[in-house]
Amino acid sequence: MKNTAIVAIAGVIIIAILMSMYTVKQWEQALVLQFGKAVRVENGWGEDPNAGLKFRIPLVESIVILDRRNLEIDLDPVELLASDQERLVVDAFVRYRIVDPVQFYEAVRDERGAQLQLQSIMDSTLRDVLGRVETPEIISGRRAQLMEEIQQITNAFASQKRLGIEVIDVRIVRADLPTENAERVFKRMVTQRQQEASRIRAEGEERAREIRATADKTATVTRAEAQEKAEIIRGEGDAERNATYAAAYNIDPEFFAFYRSMEAYKKGIGVNSTYIMSPDSDFLSYLDDKRGGSAR
């Protein structure tokens, strides 16, 4: 009888020890509840990792295991109206982590509750932010900037509602037009791009005309300056030539007259040329007399 009691007591002790032990894995954080009220966190986010074997008070303390990793929620598609009055169906996802297990448990209890809260917040945030911009900016414009703004607003809501979470990323998977609107919007986008292309071409043609006009003006000025310079050089050459002729005439007028007559014969009398002149013409004076006009 005594041995039976000892065995029973030992069994109760072993069961109590087993009930008091629990294990927290590296990717988990444990919230310890005492009669339903949070009293401490084991291996919590932002603290030094202390995963491993833990102890609790049996029947008094209960354990809620929460994830320590980044979590992802694939949101339900949201239909919204952009600023250009085009309807869009936006499919997005959000990544978050539990940074305050106590607030998280008190606000949403578990990941399912967090998903419902974030879905509600994201629905209103997406409509508010994306509703202020036009469709092209959402589809292919400044999407990254819009996602950053949505993330900041969502974190502000989560902090205000004390959800105990931090949103670390928001991404739009797709932003499509409803089937009935797609063709019309795409035609309008093509028209806008064509107008933009026409504007750029017109600006290019105008710039090309300006460049050609400048080049023509520069060429005209350059030619005029070159012609002016050539005339000056030609005039200086003629003046120097005349000065040389005058100097030669002053030195020996008879020789100068002979030289000029020979030059005139060279230029004026060609092969098989016929001229009709008076016999006493000064032009033929050196042909009749070697002394030229001086003999007359």
Buried (B, 14 or more C-beta within 10 A) or exposed (E): EEEEEEEEEEEEEEEEEEEBEBEBEEEBBBBBBEEEEBEBBBBBBEEEEEBEEBEBEBEEBBEBBBBBEEBEBEBEEBEBEBEEEBBBBBBBBBBBBBBBBBBBBBBBEEBEBBBEBBBEBBBEBBBEBBEEBBBBBBBEEEBEEBBEBBBBBBBEBBBEBEBBBBBBEBBBEEBEBEEEBEEEBEEBBEEEEEEEEEEEEEEEEEEEEEEEEEEEEEEEEEEEEEEEEEEEEEEEEEEEEEEEEEEBBEEEEEEBBBBEBEEEEEEEEEEEEEEEEEEEEEBBBBEBEEEBBEEE
